[in-house]
């Protein structure tokens, strides 16, 4: 998923649900991790109050394509 294209949708969804939403790497949310996804290893976290946080590895590679408030 290209989070930069879906950022507004995901942020709006987090707001509507009043829940933080996590975009995980595939292996952290599938197969043996389906029952307990590794949310602490998220790629991007969308806070229900509108903030966005990138994982450290992604933050190093993106040039402000995703707005960050935290």
mmJSON file of the N, C-alpha and C atoms, coordinates in Angstrom:
{"data_MODEL":{"atom_site":{
"group_PDB":["ATOM","ATOM","ATOM","ATOM","ATOM","ATOM","ATOM","ATOM","ATOM","ATOM","ATOM","ATOM","ATOM","ATOM","ATOM","ATOM","ATOM","ATOM","ATOM","ATOM","ATOM","ATOM","ATOM","ATOM","ATOM","ATOM","ATOM","ATOM","ATOM","ATOM","ATOM","ATOM","ATOM","ATOM","ATOM","ATOM","ATOM","ATOM","ATOM","ATOM","ATOM","ATOM","ATOM","ATOM","ATOM","ATOM","ATOM","ATOM","ATOM","ATOM","ATOM","ATOM","ATOM","ATOM","ATOM","ATOM","ATOM","ATOM","ATOM","ATOM","ATOM","ATOM","ATOM","ATOM","ATOM","ATOM","ATOM","ATOM","ATOM","ATOM","ATOM","ATOM","ATOM","ATOM","ATOM","ATOM","ATOM","ATOM","ATOM","ATOM","ATOM","ATOM","ATOM","ATOM","ATOM","ATOM","ATOM","ATOM","ATOM","ATOM","ATOM","ATOM","ATOM","ATOM","ATOM","ATOM","ATOM","ATOM","ATOM","ATOM","ATOM","ATOM","ATOM","ATOM","ATOM","ATOM","ATOM","ATOM","ATOM","ATOM","ATOM","ATOM","ATOM","ATOM","ATOM","ATOM","ATOM","ATOM","ATOM","ATOM","ATOM","ATOM","ATOM","ATOM","ATOM","ATOM","ATOM","ATOM","ATOM","ATOM","ATOM","ATOM","ATOM","ATOM","ATOM","ATOM","ATOM","ATOM","ATOM","ATOM","ATOM","ATOM","ATOM","ATOM","ATOM","ATOM","ATOM","ATOM","ATOM","ATOM","ATOM","ATOM","ATOM","ATOM","ATOM","ATOM","ATOM","ATOM","ATOM","ATOM","ATOM","ATOM","ATOM","ATOM","ATOM","ATOM","ATOM","ATOM","ATOM","ATOM","ATOM","ATOM","ATOM","ATOM","ATOM","ATOM","ATOM","ATOM","ATOM","ATOM","ATOM","ATOM","ATOM","ATOM","ATOM","ATOM","ATOM","ATOM","ATOM","ATOM","ATOM","ATOM","ATOM","ATOM","ATOM","ATOM","ATOM","ATOM","ATOM","ATOM","ATOM","ATOM","ATOM","ATOM","ATOM","ATOM","ATOM","ATOM","ATOM","ATOM"],
"id":[1,2,3,4,5,6,7,8,9,10,11,12,13,14,15,16,17,18,19,20,21,22,23,24,25,26,27,28,29,30,31,32,33,34,35,36,37,38,39,40,41,42,43,44,45,46,47,48,49,50,51,52,53,54,55,56,57,58,59,60,61,62,63,64,65,66,67,68,69,70,71,72,73,74,75,76,77,78,79,80,81,82,83,84,85,86,87,88,89,90,91,92,93,94,95,96,97,98,99,100,101,102,103,104,105,106,107,108,109,110,111,112,113,114,115,116,117,118,119,120,121,122,123,124,125,126,127,128,129,130,131,132,133,134,135,136,137,138,139,140,141,142,143,144,145,146,147,148,149,150,151,152,153,154,155,156,157,158,159,160,161,162,163,164,165,166,167,168,169,170,171,172,173,174,175,176,177,178,179,180,181,182,183,184,185,186,187,188,189,190,191,192,193,194,195,196,197,198,199,200,201,202,203,204,205,206,207,208,209,210],
"type_symbol":["N","C","C","N","C","C","N","C","C","N","C","C","N","C","C","N","C","C","N","C","C","N","C","C","N","C","C","N","C","C","N","C","C","N","C","C","N","C","C","N","C","C","N","C","C","N","C","C","N","C","C","N","C","C","N","C","C","N","C","C","N","C","C","N","C","C","N","C","C","N","C","C","N","C","C","N","C","C","N","C","C","N","C","C","N","C","C","N","C","C","N","C","C","N","C","C","N","C","C","N","C","C","N","C","C","N","C","C","N","C","C","N","C","C","N","C","C","N","C","C","N","C","C","N","C","C","N","C","C","N","C","C","N","C","C","N","C","C","N","C","C","N","C","C","N","C","C","N","C","C","N","C","C","N","C","C","N","C","C","N","C","C","N","C","C","N","C","C","N","C","C","N","C","C","N","C","C","N","C","C","N","C","C","N","C","C","N","C","C","N","C","C","N","C","C","N","C","C","N","C","C","N","C","C","N","C","C","N","C","C"],
"label_atom_id":["N","CA","C","N","CA","C","N","CA","C","N","CA","C","N","CA","C","N","CA","C","N","CA","C","N","CA","C","N","CA","C","N","CA","C","N","CA","C","N","CA","C","N","CA","C","N","CA","C","N","CA","C","N","CA","C","N","CA","C","N","CA","C","N","CA","C","N","CA","C","N","CA","C","N","CA","C","N","CA","C","N","CA","C","N","CA","C","N","CA","C","N","CA","C","N","CA","C","N","CA","C","N","CA","C","N","CA","C","N","CA","C","N","CA","C","N","CA","C","N","CA","C","N","CA","C","N","CA","C","N","CA","C","N","CA","C","N","CA","C","N","CA","C","N","CA","C","N","CA","C","N","CA","C","N","CA","C","N","CA","C","N","CA","C","N","CA","C","N","CA","C","N","CA","C","N","CA","C","N","CA","C","N","CA","C","N","CA","C","N","CA","C","N","CA","C","N","CA","C","N","CA","C","N","CA","C","N","CA","C","N","CA","C","N","CA","C","N","CA","C","N","CA","C","N","CA","C","N","CA","C","N","CA","C","N","CA","C","N","CA","C","N","CA","C"],
"label_alt_id":[null,null,null,null,null,null,null,null,null,null,null,null,null,null,null,null,null,null,null,null,null,null,null,null,null,null,null,null,null,null,null,null,null,null,null,null,null,null,null,null,null,null,null,null,null,null,null,null,null,null,null,null,null,null,null,null,null,null,null,null,null,null,null,null,null,null,null,null,null,null,null,null,null,null,null,null,null,null,null,null,null,null,null,null,null,null,null,null,null,null,null,null,null,null,null,null,null,null,null,null,null,null,null,null,null,null,null,null,null,null,null,null,null,null,null,null,null,null,null,null,null,null,null,null,null,null,null,null,null,null,null,null,null,null,null,null,null,null,null,null,null,null,null,null,null,null,null,null,null,null,null,null,null,null,null,null,null,null,null,null,null,null,null,null,null,null,null,null,null,null,null,null,null,null,null,null,null,null,null,null,null,null,null,null,null,null,null,null,null,null,null,null,null,null,null,null,null,null,null,null,null,null,null,null,null,null,null,null,null,null],
"label_comp_id":["UNK","UNK","UNK","UNK","UNK","UNK","UNK","UNK","UNK","UNK","UNK","UNK","UNK","UNK","UNK","UNK","UNK","UNK","UNK","UNK","UNK","UNK","UNK","UNK","UNK","UNK","UNK","UNK","UNK","UNK","UNK","UNK","UNK","UNK","UNK","UNK","UNK","UNK","UNK","UNK","UNK","UNK","UNK","UNK","UNK","UNK","UNK","UNK","UNK","UNK","UNK","UNK","UNK","UNK","UNK","UNK","UNK","UNK","UNK","UNK","UNK","UNK","UNK","UNK","UNK","UNK","UNK","UNK","UNK","UNK","UNK","UNK","UNK","UNK","UNK","UNK","UNK","UNK","UNK","UNK","UNK","UNK","UNK","UNK","UNK","UNK","UNK","UNK","UNK","UNK","UNK","UNK","UNK","UNK","UNK","UNK","UNK","UNK","UNK","UNK","UNK","UNK","UNK","UNK","UNK","UNK","UNK","UNK","UNK","UNK","UNK","UNK","UNK","UNK","UNK","UNK","UNK","UNK","UNK","UNK","UNK","UNK","UNK","UNK","UNK","UNK","UNK","UNK","UNK","UNK","UNK","UNK","UNK","UNK","UNK","UNK","UNK","UNK","UNK","UNK","UNK","UNK","UNK","UNK","UNK","UNK","UNK","UNK","UNK","UNK","UNK","UNK","UNK","UNK","UNK","UNK","UNK","UNK","UNK","UNK","UNK","UNK","UNK","UNK","UNK","UNK","UNK","UNK","UNK","UNK","UNK","UNK","UNK","UNK","UNK","UNK","UNK","UNK","UNK","UNK","UNK","UNK","UNK","UNK","UNK","UNK","UNK","UNK","UNK","UNK","UNK","UNK","UNK","UNK","UNK","UNK","UNK","UNK","UNK","UNK","UNK","UNK","UNK","UNK","UNK","UNK","UNK","UNK","UNK","UNK"],
"label_asym_id":["A","A","A","A","A","A","A","A","A","A","A","A","A","A","A","A","A","A","A","A","A","A","A","A","A","A","A","A","A","A","A","A","A","A","A","A","A","A","A","A","A","A","A","A","A","A","A","A","A","A","A","A","A","A","A","A","A","A","A","A","A","A","A","A","A","A","A","A","A","A","A","A","A","A","A","A","A","A","A","A","A","A","A","A","A","A","A","A","A","A","A","A","A","A","A","A","A","A","A","A","A","A","A","A","A","A","A","A","A","A","A","A","A","A","A","A","A","A","A","A","A","A","A","A","A","A","A","A","A","A","A","A","A","A","A","A","A","A","A","A","A","A","A","A","A","A","A","A","A","A","A","A","A","A","A","A","A","A","A","A","A","A","A","A","A","A","A","A","A","A","A","A","A","A","A","A","A","A","A","A","A","A","A","A","A","A","A","A","A","A","A","A","A","A","A","A","A","A","A","A","A","A","A","A","A","A","A","A","A","A"],
"label_entity_id":["1","1","1","1","1","1","1","1","1","1","1","1","1","1","1","1","1","1","1","1","1","1","1","1","1","1","1","1","1","1","1","1","1","1","1","1","1","1","1","1","1","1","1","1","1","1","1","1","1","1","1","1","1","1","1","1","1","1","1","1","1","1","1","1","1","1","1","1","1","1","1","1","1","1","1","1","1","1","1","1","1","1","1","1","1","1","1","1","1","1","1","1","1","1","1","1","1","1","1","1","1","1","1","1","1","1","1","1","1","1","1","1","1","1","1","1","1","1","1","1","1","1","1","1","1","1","1","1","1","1","1","1","1","1","1","1","1","1","1","1","1","1","1","1","1","1","1","1","1","1","1","1","1","1","1","1","1","1","1","1","1","1","1","1","1","1","1","1","1","1","1","1","1","1","1","1","1","1","1","1","1","1","1","1","1","1","1","1","1","1","1","1","1","1","1","1","1","1","1","1","1","1","1","1","1","1","1","1","1","1"],
"label_seq_id":[1,1,1,2,2,2,3,3,3,4,4,4,5,5,5,6,6,6,7,7,7,8,8,8,9,9,9,10,10,10,11,11,11,12,12,12,13,13,13,14,14,14,15,15,15,16,16,16,17,17,17,18,18,18,19,19,19,20,20,20,21,21,21,22,22,22,23,23,23,24,24,24,25,25,25,26,26,26,27,27,27,28,28,28,29,29,29,30,30,30,31,31,31,32,32,32,33,33,33,34,34,34,35,35,35,36,36,36,37,37,37,38,38,38,39,39,39,40,40,40,41,41,41,42,42,42,43,43,43,44,44,44,45,45,45,46,46,46,47,47,47,48,48,48,49,49,49,50,50,50,51,51,51,52,52,52,53,53,53,54,54,54,55,55,55,56,56,56,57,57,57,58,58,58,59,59,59,60,60,60,61,61,61,62,62,62,63,63,63,64,64,64,65,65,65,66,66,66,67,67,67,68,68,68,69,69,69,70,70,70],
"pdbx_PDB_ins_code":[null,null,null,null,null,null,null,null,null,null,null,null,null,null,null,null,null,null,null,null,null,null,null,null,null,null,null,null,null,null,null,null,null,null,null,null,null,null,null,null,null,null,null,null,null,null,null,null,null,null,null,null,null,null,null,null,null,null,null,null,null,null,null,null,null,null,null,null,null,null,null,null,null,null,null,null,null,null,null,null,null,null,null,null,null,null,null,null,null,null,null,null,null,null,null,null,null,null,null,null,null,null,null,null,null,null,null,null,null,null,null,null,null,null,null,null,null,null,null,null,null,null,null,null,null,null,null,null,null,null,null,null,null,null,null,null,null,null,null,null,null,null,null,null,null,null,null,null,null,null,null,null,null,null,null,null,null,null,null,null,null,null,null,null,null,null,null,null,null,null,null,null,null,null,null,null,null,null,null,null,null,null,null,null,null,null,null,null,null,null,null,null,null,null,null,null,null,null,null,null,null,null,null,null,null,null,null,null,null,null],
"Cartn_x":[0.84,0.0,0.894,0.559,1.269,0.546,1.082,0.438,0.304,1.209,1.115,-0.157,-0.656,-1.886,-3.142,-3.017,-4.164,-4.148,-3.221,-3.048,-4.331,-5.0,-6.213,-7.297,-7.482,-8.49,-8.214,-6.973,-6.626,-6.764,-6.326,-6.452,-7.923,-8.75,-10.188,-10.809,-10.411,-10.931,-10.549,-9.309,-8.866,-9.705,-9.977,-10.792,-12.209,-12.825,-14.201,-14.303,-13.315,-13.322,-12.847,-12.242,-11.625,-10.614,-9.859,-8.849,-7.59,-6.444,-5.198,-5.158,-4.691,-4.579,-3.118,-2.754,-1.383,-1.3,-0.352,-0.036,1.19,1.021,2.091,2.78,3.995,4.67,3.97,3.943,3.164,3.469,4.704,5.056,4.699,4.496,4.141,2.652,1.862,0.433,-0.174,0.651,0.134,0.767,0.269,0.786,0.782,1.91,1.926,1.617,1.546,1.273,-0.166,-1.019,-2.4,-3.141,-2.925,-3.604,-3.128,-1.877,-1.279,-0.327,-0.881,-0.028,1.007,2.155,3.253,3.102,2.127,1.845,2.977,3.813,4.955,6.005,5.893,6.834,6.173,5.202,4.435,5.318,4.806,5.456,4.986,3.671,3.078,1.967,1.905,0.831,0.029,-1.29,-2.206,-2.951,-2.746,-3.413,-4.813,-5.763,-7.144,-7.302,-6.337,-6.418,-5.79,-5.37,-4.849,-3.351,-2.627,-1.179,-0.774,0.414,0.968,2.401,2.78,4.15,4.708,5.865,6.549,7.519,7.731,8.782,10.114,11.097,12.407,12.974,12.832,13.395,12.704,11.397,10.698,10.997,11.099,11.355,12.667,13.629,14.913,14.798,13.804,13.682,12.666,11.771,10.752,11.134,10.872,11.161,9.874,9.261,8.026,6.861,6.825,5.667,4.468,4.727,3.662,3.856,2.814,2.94,3.078,3.881,4.097,3.867,3.141,2.864,3.535,4.043,4.617,6.08],
"Cartn_y":[-1.164,0.0,1.239,2.191,3.462,4.376,4.482,5.249,6.716,7.22,8.628,8.887,7.889,8.051,7.85,7.132,6.798,7.544,8.46,9.128,9.788,10.547,11.245,10.26,9.221,8.203,7.54,7.119,6.423,7.366,8.617,9.596,9.856,9.981,10.191,8.986,7.799,6.582,6.512,6.843,6.854,7.838,9.004,10.008,9.5,8.94,8.436,7.332,6.447,5.326,5.724,6.919,7.367,6.341,5.803,4.782,5.081,4.848,4.915,3.731,3.958,2.889,2.669,1.429,1.055,0.415,0.855,0.192,-0.658,-1.966,-2.901,-3.424,-3.868,-4.617,-5.972,-6.539,-7.751,-8.861,-9.155,-10.277,-10.014,-8.761,-8.438,-8.573,-8.797,-8.93,-10.172,-11.015,-12.21,-13.477,-14.564,-15.903,-16.135,-16.407,-16.719,-15.505,-14.314,-13.11,-12.608,-13.349,-12.898,-12.738,-13.631,-13.567,-12.426,-12.106,-11.02,-10.232,-9.339,-8.552,-7.744,-7.564,-6.845,-5.342,-4.734,-3.317,-2.408,-2.885,-2.078,-1.912,-2.702,-2.617,-1.987,-1.109,-0.501,0.257,0.388,1.222,2.665,2.829,4.154,4.028,5.0,5.048,6.314,6.155,7.274,7.454,8.582,8.871,9.403,9.053,9.484,10.989,11.694,13.156,13.844,13.056,13.627,13.52,13.138,13.003,11.76,11.794,10.666,10.471,9.213,8.916,7.815,8.059,7.065,6.268,5.021,4.257,4.939,4.694,5.329,4.994,3.747,3.356,4.081,4.288,5.02,6.516,7.051,8.491,8.874,7.987,8.256,8.282,7.582,7.442,8.374,8.973,9.846,11.298,12.104,13.533,14.314,14.158,14.879,14.561,13.395,13.006,12.704,12.39,12.151,13.193,13.935,14.949,14.264,14.865,14.287,15.372,15.018,15.966,15.579,14.383,13.924,13.682],
"Cartn_z":[0.0,0.0,0.0,-0.839,-0.838,0.145,1.333,2.396,2.015,1.195,0.8,-0.01,-0.725,-1.498,-0.651,0.434,1.288,2.622,2.805,4.092,4.598,3.765,4.19,4.581,3.787,4.089,5.436,5.668,6.913,8.102,7.954,9.042,9.363,8.341,8.563,9.257,8.859,9.474,10.952,11.263,12.669,13.481,12.911,13.595,13.824,12.781,12.887,13.936,13.955,14.903,16.301,16.42,17.681,18.18,17.237,17.543,16.75,17.36,16.603,15.651,14.422,13.433,13.068,12.88,12.577,11.204,10.4,9.141,9.43,9.288,9.633,8.385,8.58,7.53,7.445,6.263,6.034,7.042,7.28,8.158,9.623,9.996,11.382,11.649,10.606,10.79,10.181,9.584,8.923,9.483,8.966,9.282,10.788,11.388,12.825,13.692,13.107,13.888,13.755,13.075,12.881,14.203,15.133,16.422,17.301,17.186,17.959,17.06,16.249,15.355,16.137,15.545,16.202,15.932,16.625,16.395,16.848,17.75,18.207,17.104,16.045,14.924,13.697,13.926,12.839,11.855,10.633,9.62,9.791,9.932,10.129,11.162,12.063,13.062,12.831,12.679,12.524,13.836,14.483,15.743,15.46,16.315,16.091,16.158,16.776,16.858,15.646,14.652,13.418,13.231,14.243,14.13,13.357,12.812,12.064,12.516,12.714,13.124,12.234,11.674,10.853,11.709,11.336,11.992,11.686,12.506,12.293,10.926,10.5,9.2,8.049,8.138,7.084,7.141,8.333,8.478,7.796,7.815,7.173,5.651,5.094,3.643,2.992,3.784,3.219,3.432,2.435,2.494,2.689,3.843,4.183,3.254,2.643,1.841,2.719,3.959,4.933,6.026,6.307,7.356,8.695,9.551,10.879,11.912,12.964,14.02,15.315,15.425,16.696,16.568],
"occupancy":[1.0,1.0,1.0,1.0,1.0,1.0,1.0,1.0,1.0,1.0,1.0,1.0,1.0,1.0,1.0,1.0,1.0,1.0,1.0,1.0,1.0,1.0,1.0,1.0,1.0,1.0,1.0,1.0,1.0,1.0,1.0,1.0,1.0,1.0,1.0,1.0,1.0,1.0,1.0,1.0,1.0,1.0,1.0,1.0,1.0,1.0,1.0,1.0,1.0,1.0,1.0,1.0,1.0,1.0,1.0,1.0,1.0,1.0,1.0,1.0,1.0,1.0,1.0,1.0,1.0,1.0,1.0,1.0,1.0,1.0,1.0,1.0,1.0,1.0,1.0,1.0,1.0,1.0,1.0,1.0,1.0,1.0,1.0,1.0,1.0,1.0,1.0,1.0,1.0,1.0,1.0,1.0,1.0,1.0,1.0,1.0,1.0,1.0,1.0,1.0,1.0,1.0,1.0,1.0,1.0,1.0,1.0,1.0,1.0,1.0,1.0,1.0,1.0,1.0,1.0,1.0,1.0,1.0,1.0,1.0,1.0,1.0,1.0,1.0,1.0,1.0,1.0,1.0,1.0,1.0,1.0,1.0,1.0,1.0,1.0,1.0,1.0,1.0,1.0,1.0,1.0,1.0,1.0,1.0,1.0,1.0,1.0,1.0,1.0,1.0,1.0,1.0,1.0,1.0,1.0,1.0,1.0,1.0,1.0,1.0,1.0,1.0,1.0,1.0,1.0,1.0,1.0,1.0,1.0,1.0,1.0,1.0,1.0,1.0,1.0,1.0,1.0,1.0,1.0,1.0,1.0,1.0,1.0,1.0,1.0,1.0,1.0,1.0,1.0,1.0,1.0,1.0,1.0,1.0,1.0,1.0,1.0,1.0,1.0,1.0,1.0,1.0,1.0,1.0,1.0,1.0,1.0,1.0,1.0,1.0],
"B_iso_or_equiv":[0.0,0.0,0.0,0.0,0.0,0.0,0.0,0.0,0.0,0.0,0.0,0.0,0.0,0.0,0.0,0.0,0.0,0.0,0.0,0.0,0.0,0.0,0.0,0.0,0.0,0.0,0.0,0.0,0.0,0.0,0.0,0.0,0.0,0.0,0.0,0.0,0.0,0.0,0.0,0.0,0.0,0.0,0.0,0.0,0.0,0.0,0.0,0.0,0.0,0.0,0.0,0.0,0.0,0.0,0.0,0.0,0.0,0.0,0.0,0.0,0.0,0.0,0.0,0.0,0.0,0.0,0.0,0.0,0.0,0.0,0.0,0.0,0.0,0.0,0.0,0.0,0.0,0.0,0.0,0.0,0.0,0.0,0.0,0.0,0.0,0.0,0.0,0.0,0.0,0.0,0.0,0.0,0.0,0.0,0.0,0.0,0.0,0.0,0.0,0.0,0.0,0.0,0.0,0.0,0.0,0.0,0.0,0.0,0.0,0.0,0.0,0.0,0.0,0.0,0.0,0.0,0.0,0.0,0.0,0.0,0.0,0.0,0.0,0.0,0.0,0.0,0.0,0.0,0.0,0.0,0.0,0.0,0.0,0.0,0.0,0.0,0.0,0.0,0.0,0.0,0.0,0.0,0.0,0.0,0.0,0.0,0.0,0.0,0.0,0.0,0.0,0.0,0.0,0.0,0.0,0.0,0.0,0.0,0.0,0.0,0.0,0.0,0.0,0.0,0.0,0.0,0.0,0.0,0.0,0.0,0.0,0.0,0.0,0.0,0.0,0.0,0.0,0.0,0.0,0.0,0.0,0.0,0.0,0.0,0.0,0.0,0.0,0.0,0.0,0.0,0.0,0.0,0.0,0.0,0.0,0.0,0.0,0.0,0.0,0.0,0.0,0.0,0.0,0.0,0.0,0.0,0.0,0.0,0.0,0.0],
"pdbx_formal_charge":[null,null,null,null,null,null,null,null,null,null,null,null,null,null,null,null,null,null,null,null,null,null,null,null,null,null,null,null,null,null,null,null,null,null,null,null,null,null,null,null,null,null,null,null,null,null,null,null,null,null,null,null,null,null,null,null,null,null,null,null,null,null,null,null,null,null,null,null,null,null,null,null,null,null,null,null,null,null,null,null,null,null,null,null,null,null,null,null,null,null,null,null,null,null,null,null,null,null,null,null,null,null,null,null,null,null,null,null,null,null,null,null,null,null,null,null,null,null,null,null,null,null,null,null,null,null,null,null,null,null,null,null,null,null,null,null,null,null,null,null,null,null,null,null,null,null,null,null,null,null,null,null,null,null,null,null,null,null,null,null,null,null,null,null,null,null,null,null,null,null,null,null,null,null,null,null,null,null,null,null,null,null,null,null,null,null,null,null,null,null,null,null,null,null,null,null,null,null,null,null,null,null,null,null,null,null,null,null,null,null],
"auth_seq_id":[1,1,1,2,2,2,3,3,3,4,4,4,5,5,5,6,6,6,7,7,7,8,8,8,9,9,9,10,10,10,11,11,11,12,12,12,13,13,13,14,14,14,15,15,15,16,16,16,17,17,17,18,18,18,19,19,19,20,20,20,21,21,21,22,22,22,23,23,23,24,24,24,25,25,25,26,26,26,27,27,27,28,28,28,29,29,29,30,30,30,31,31,31,32,32,32,33,33,33,34,34,34,35,35,35,36,36,36,37,37,37,38,38,38,39,39,39,40,40,40,41,41,41,42,42,42,43,43,43,44,44,44,45,45,45,46,46,46,47,47,47,48,48,48,49,49,49,50,50,50,51,51,51,52,52,52,53,53,53,54,54,54,55,55,55,56,56,56,57,57,57,58,58,58,59,59,59,60,60,60,61,61,61,62,62,62,63,63,63,64,64,64,65,65,65,66,66,66,67,67,67,68,68,68,69,69,69,70,70,70],
"auth_comp_id":["UNK","UNK","UNK","UNK","UNK","UNK","UNK","UNK","UNK","UNK","UNK","UNK","UNK","UNK","UNK","UNK","UNK","UNK","UNK","UNK","UNK","UNK","UNK","UNK","UNK","UNK","UNK","UNK","UNK","UNK","UNK","UNK","UNK","UNK","UNK","UNK","UNK","UNK","UNK","UNK","UNK","UNK","UNK","UNK","UNK","UNK","UNK","UNK","UNK","UNK","UNK","UNK","UNK","UNK","UNK","UNK","UNK","UNK","UNK","UNK","UNK","UNK","UNK","UNK","UNK","UNK","UNK","UNK","UNK","UNK","UNK","UNK","UNK","UNK","UNK","UNK","UNK","UNK","UNK","UNK","UNK","UNK","UNK","UNK","UNK","UNK","UNK","UNK","UNK","UNK","UNK","UNK","UNK","UNK","UNK","UNK","UNK","UNK","UNK","UNK","UNK","UNK","UNK","UNK","UNK","UNK","UNK","UNK","UNK","UNK","UNK","UNK","UNK","UNK","UNK","UNK","UNK","UNK","UNK","UNK","UNK","UNK","UNK","UNK","UNK","UNK","UNK","UNK","UNK","UNK","UNK","UNK","UNK","UNK","UNK","UNK","UNK","UNK","UNK","UNK","UNK","UNK","UNK","UNK","UNK","UNK","UNK","UNK","UNK","UNK","UNK","UNK","UNK","UNK","UNK","UNK","UNK","UNK","UNK","UNK","UNK","UNK","UNK","UNK","UNK","UNK","UNK","UNK","UNK","UNK","UNK","UNK","UNK","UNK","UNK","UNK","UNK","UNK","UNK","UNK","UNK","UNK","UNK","UNK","UNK","UNK","UNK","UNK","UNK","UNK","UNK","UNK","UNK","UNK","UNK","UNK","UNK","UNK","UNK","UNK","UNK","UNK","UNK","UNK","UNK","UNK","UNK","UNK","UNK","UNK"],
"auth_asym_id":["A","A","A","A","A","A","A","A","A","A","A","A","A","A","A","A","A","A","A","A","A","A","A","A","A","A","A","A","A","A","A","A","A","A","A","A","A","A","A","A","A","A","A","A","A","A","A","A","A","A","A","A","A","A","A","A","A","A","A","A","A","A","A","A","A","A","A","A","A","A","A","A","A","A","A","A","A","A","A","A","A","A","A","A","A","A","A","A","A","A","A","A","A","A","A","A","A","A","A","A","A","A","A","A","A","A","A","A","A","A","A","A","A","A","A","A","A","A","A","A","A","A","A","A","A","A","A","A","A","A","A","A","A","A","A","A","A","A","A","A","A","A","A","A","A","A","A","A","A","A","A","A","A","A","A","A","A","A","A","A","A","A","A","A","A","A","A","A","A","A","A","A","A","A","A","A","A","A","A","A","A","A","A","A","A","A","A","A","A","A","A","A","A","A","A","A","A","A","A","A","A","A","A","A","A","A","A","A","A","A"],
"auth_atom_id":["N","CA","C","N","CA","C","N","CA","C","N","CA","C","N","CA","C","N","CA","C","N","CA","C","N","CA","C","N","CA","C","N","CA","C","N","CA","C","N","CA","C","N","CA","C","N","CA","C","N","CA","C","N","CA","C","N","CA","C","N","CA","C","N","CA","C","N","CA","C","N","CA","C","N","CA","C","N","CA","C","N","CA","C","N","CA","C","N","CA","C","N","CA","C","N","CA","C","N","CA","C","N","CA","C","N","CA","C","N","CA","C","N","CA","C","N","CA","C","N","CA","C","N","CA","C","N","CA","C","N","CA","C","N","CA","C","N","CA","C","N","CA","C","N","CA","C","N","CA","C","N","CA","C","N","CA","C","N","CA","C","N","CA","C","N","CA","C","N","CA","C","N","CA","C","N","CA","C","N","CA","C","N","CA","C","N","CA","C","N","CA","C","N","CA","C","N","CA","C","N","CA","C","N","CA","C","N","CA","C","N","CA","C","N","CA","C","N","CA","C","N","CA","C","N","CA","C","N","CA","C","N","CA","C","N","CA","C","N","CA","C","N","CA","C"],
"pdbx_PDB_model_num":[1,1,1,1,1,1,1,1,1,1,1,1,1,1,1,1,1,1,1,1,1,1,1,1,1,1,1,1,1,1,1,1,1,1,1,1,1,1,1,1,1,1,1,1,1,1,1,1,1,1,1,1,1,1,1,1,1,1,1,1,1,1,1,1,1,1,1,1,1,1,1,1,1,1,1,1,1,1,1,1,1,1,1,1,1,1,1,1,1,1,1,1,1,1,1,1,1,1,1,1,1,1,1,1,1,1,1,1,1,1,1,1,1,1,1,1,1,1,1,1,1,1,1,1,1,1,1,1,1,1,1,1,1,1,1,1,1,1,1,1,1,1,1,1,1,1,1,1,1,1,1,1,1,1,1,1,1,1,1,1,1,1,1,1,1,1,1,1,1,1,1,1,1,1,1,1,1,1,1,1,1,1,1,1,1,1,1,1,1,1,1,1,1,1,1,1,1,1,1,1,1,1,1,1,1,1,1,1,1,1]
}}}
